[in-house]
Amino acid sequence: MRKISAAYLNDIFSAARIWLSSKRFSIYLYCVAIATLIWFLMKFSGSFTSQLPVQLNYIPPSEEWFVHNKEEVLLVDVQGFGFSLMWLKLSGKSEIEINLSNFEIKGEDSDPFIVVPSEYLFNKVGSLFQGQESIKGLFPNVLKLDLSRVVTKKVKIQSRVSLTTESGFKLKESSLSPSEIEMIGPEYILSNIEFVNTEIDSIKNIKEDLEIAFSLDVDSLKEWIAFDQKVQFKIDVDELTSGSITVQIEPRIKDSQTKIKVLPTKVTVYYQVGLADYERVNEALFKAYVSLPSEGELPEKLKVRISNLPEFVEVTRIEPSRVEYLLSKSN
């Protein structure tokens, strides 16, 4: 096989460049363009059928109704000349407005709906086209639209903010302002909503009162919320102080025939409390008791427990935590 030399290839490329830059090639392109235009005019001068989308915009029967489960686009089979159909396609979607107050609300109170008949749709869609186009079909050709009453509802706001105080401090109180949010929207959506959440966040090492704004996690519900989607989170903390108090032990026995004597009879309770509540602590707040296990063998010592302690007091330890005891039976 004869090898193709570089000089041979250069000759071919040189001839091609001369041809492309020649007047003859320009005339050739001009003829192709004229032939294409003639074919285009002949092709689109005839009658065609094409499917065009029409956007549907609904006006509810009144302010107390919301339309859902609705068709958004109507597909229209249109017959007309090629150029006019091409222009309709290039211009994008057409739109029609359907005023639902013109129709009767049907169905039960729990499932109301409106039917838009085919004749109405043909008339509405027909107004979009010129005399040379005709409508051959609609899909769908009848609309069934479900309705839901518009309701106003208040739901609670639930915090998803994790709070951690610095050592030596405790969380006294936290509150959201507002604590509820007003929502206005269709009953079929709002009836299932009991609360909304704040965004997920965490605040650590708190040692002073704070007030921070948080957004609500309501992306799917934004359009139904009647006010700004932020809440103020107020956080009150208190510095801790320690204390101790001596408390009498109370035996608690279900069997009235059994008596318990504990040794010692008193314990020392060590506790932590916020500075703001320190003066509220007294012996009457602490109820120390022991009791026998309901089943199994009797233990060597009984564990001391504290009951009915207010939330503002935290027991850190009890000394002694277990006490010895003597049982006796009465005749």
Secondary structure, 3 states (H helix, E strand, C coil): CCCCCHHHHHHHHHHHHHHHCCHHHHHHHHHHHHHHHHHHHHHHCCEEEEEEEEEEEEECCCCCEEEECCCCEEEEEEEEEHHHHHHHHHCCCEEEEEEHHHCCCECCCCCCEEEECHHHHHHHHHCCCCCCCEEEEEECCCEEEEEEEEEEEEEEEECCEEEEECCCEEEEEEEEECCEEEEEEEHHHHCCCCEEEECCEEEEEECCCEEEEEEECCHHHHHHECCCCEEEEEEEEEEEEEEEEEEEEEEECCCCCEEEEEECCEEEEEEEEEHHHHHHCCHHHCEEEEECCCCCCCCCCEECEEECCCCCEEEEEEECCEEEEEEEECC
